[in-house]
């Protein structure tokens, strides 16, 4: 089943404010993760970076900072960038800080969480470090709650 909307048509900016063209990633899987610097799951940055390095030819990891869960991403773009690089050596793509739920939900997360848009399933973002895996054609494969580690077999089975 094809989704009524295409994820590649969604606009989102990088942490530095430059537009990210999601069509650049056609032919690769994309793992979107809503991130936060002060969360109990923040250590997952390490595994996300390992996933990004290990599967760089077939997977793009994109971190999406969000401050909607416990106010755990209070910083501005410079704070977030510095935190990710200094503490976790993050080199994968990080977007601008957005809302992943509610009235001001970013269109990316509207698509990820709405079956009428993604053609696969409805979901709601429950906490920081929830993950959404997209296939090489821009279709939603599945989503994983925060407790699912980035190097979990649930995710890696799609990367073989």
Secondary structure, DSSP 8 states (H G I E B T S, - for coil): ---SS-GGG--EEBTTS-EE-GGGGTTSEEEEEEE-TTSTTTTHHHHHHHHHHHTTTTEEEEEEE---STT-----HHHHHHHHHHHH---SEEB---BSSSTTB-HHHHHHH-HHHHSS------STT-EEEE-TTS-EEEEE-TTS-TT-HHHHTT--
